[in-house]
């Protein structure tokens, strides 16, 4: 559906469940698109996280994968070594401006082989948190330590950056990121035009938007009753 068609569908479905909306509570265009975009955001989050009817997350079955496939992006980010007050042997890359959730990650590292020549490897990463960072650094057997020509850097997130931490015996060249992007806004201003998700889920987005609108009306009415009773 185009944005205009989704707006019309919203009006139609609202009339079916709330006929009085035609004269009393009919939302304006700005409000409709606010709820359509709120619905779209909730839909994406529920499908990604597994907080849905199927109780499974993104890429755990083909149906969910298909429903979010138009938001999947793959990119290669150049990294740079950090200095100063950052963590030792740390490299960083700036996340894309439309980044929402990580799907998969790899890095390209460079290290000297047994003959002293620089060799490049494409490897995975070690998911790390601020809580367990220190235990990894203090562990001589941690996978981020270069040993027998194998190593995977620790990965931390900070602000709009991803940090990749080595043991100092190898460098990080590139960060390969496959991610879910922030969906473009559903609008009439030429920026979004229509829902960026596959066409077969547009009706579900509209249904959810109508439900969110009705919920907001109910919440507002209950608040007015409590106010008058107090």
N, C-alpha and C positions, 0 to 999 in steps of 0.2 A: 504493500500500500504506500501511496505517497503520504506526505504529512497532512495534506488536505483531506484525503480519504480517511485517514486515521481519526482526524477531528470529526468528520461526519459520522463515522462509525461509533465514536464515543457518544455523540449526541443521540444517535438512534438507540444504542443499548441503554443509555441513561433513561430515555423515555419509557422503555419497556419495564424497567424496575421502579421508576419514580416519575410517573406522569405529571406530577405537580411541578417538576423542574422546568417545564415549558414556561410557566408564568411566575414562579416564586424563586426557586433556587438554581436556575439555569446558569452554569458557569460561563464566563467570557472566554475568548480565545486564549488569552494569556494563561488563565487558570487551567484550561484543558491541557495545554502543552506542558505546563508545569507538572501535572499529574501523569501525563504520558511519559515524560522523561524520568520522573521518580519511579514509575512502574518499570521502565526499561532498566534502570540501575538495579532495582531490587531483583528483577528477573535474572540479570547477568550474575549478580552475587550469589543468588540461590543455586543457580546451575553450576557455578564454579565451585562453591563450597560443599555442595551435597546437602544443603538445607532445603530439600524439596521432596516431592512425593516419592521419587525413586530412591531417595536416601543414598545417592551416589554422586560423586563429584565429576568435574570435567575430565574427559578422556577415560572415564571408567566404563563407559559403554558408548556405542556408536551414535545413539540418538542424541545424547548430550553433546558429544563432539560435534555433530552436525549443527546443533542449535547455536553453538558459539563460534563455529569455524570462520565466520567472516571477521571476527575480531582478533584472529591469530596473526601475529607478525614475527618475522625472524630477522635479526639484524646482527651486524658485527661491530662491536665498539672498540675503539682504540683506547688503550690504557696508558696511564702515565705514573711514574714512580712518585710517591709522596715523601716529603721531607719535613723537617721541623718537628712539630708536636704530635704528628700522627704516629700510628703504630709502626714499629720497625719493620723493614722489608715489606712495605705495603705499597700496593698499586691501586689506582682508582680509575673508574670510568663513570661518566655521567649518564644516568638513565634517560631514555627518550621521554619527551614531554607528554606523550600520550600513554605512558606505561601505567598499567593497572595491577597485573599479577604475573609472577614468573611461572612459566610452564616447564622450561628446561634450560640448563646452562652447561657450557663447556668453555675451556680456555686453551689458548696456545701458549706453551711455555718453552723457554730456551735454556739449555744447560749443557755443560761439557760432558761428553761421553768418556768411556774408559781410556780413549786415546787422546783426550784433551781437546777434541774438536767440538764446536758448538753444534748441537742437534736440537731440532724443534719437535715438540710432541703436542698432540691435541688430546687433552685429558678432561676429566670431570672436575668438580669442586667439592669441598667439604663444607656443608652447611654449618654455620657457626653462629653462636649468639654471644652477647656481651657477657652472659653468665659463665659460659663454658670456654670462652676464648683463652683464659689463663691456663686452664687444665690442658688444652691442646698445646700451647706454647711450651709448657713444662714437661710434656710427654715426649721422650726421645723416640718413641715408636709411633707417634702420630703420623697419619698419612700425608700431612703437609711437608714432612721432612723428606728431602731428596735422598733416596736410597736405592741402589741398584738400578739407576736410570728411571726411577718412578717417583712421582709425587703429585699431589693434588693440593692447590692452595686453599687456605681457609677463606670463606666468603662471609662478609658482614655487610649490612645495609646501613647507610647513614645519610639522612636527608634525601637528596636526589642522586646520591652516589652509591656505587657498589664498591666495596673494598676487597681486595684480593691479597692475601698475606702469605708470604713464602718463608722459608727458613734462611734465606739469604744466599742459597747455593744455586738458585735458578731465578730467571726473570719471567714476568708475564707480558706477553706481547699483545694478545687480543682476547676479548671476551665475547663469546658467541651466545646470544640471548634469544630465546624463543619466549614470547610473552603475549598476554592478553591485553589489548589496548582499551583505553577508555572509549566507550561508544560515542560517536558524534551525536549532538543534540537533535531531536526531532523538532523541526521548526519550519516556518514559511519564509525565512529571511535569506534563503540561498546558501546557508552554511550547512544545514543538515538535510533539509527537504524531506527525507523519509527515514524510517527506522533502519539502521545499518545492519540489523540482524536478518537472517534468512526470512523470506516472505511467509513461510509456513508458520512462523511464530508471532506474526503481527497481530492476529486476532487475540491471542493470549495476552499480549502486551496491553491491548485496549481493554480487555476484560479486567485485568488487574488494575488498570488505571481507574476504571469506573468504580471498582471496589474500594480503592484508596480514597476516592472522592466521597463516596457514601459514608465511609468510616469517619472522614473528617467532619462531615455534616452532623453525624450522630454525636461525635465528641463535642462539637460546638454546642449542640442542643442540650446535652447533659450538663455542660458547664453553665449554661444559662439557667437551667432548672436549679442547680445547686446554688448559684448566685442569688436567685430570687428567694430561695428558702432560708438563706442565711440572714 
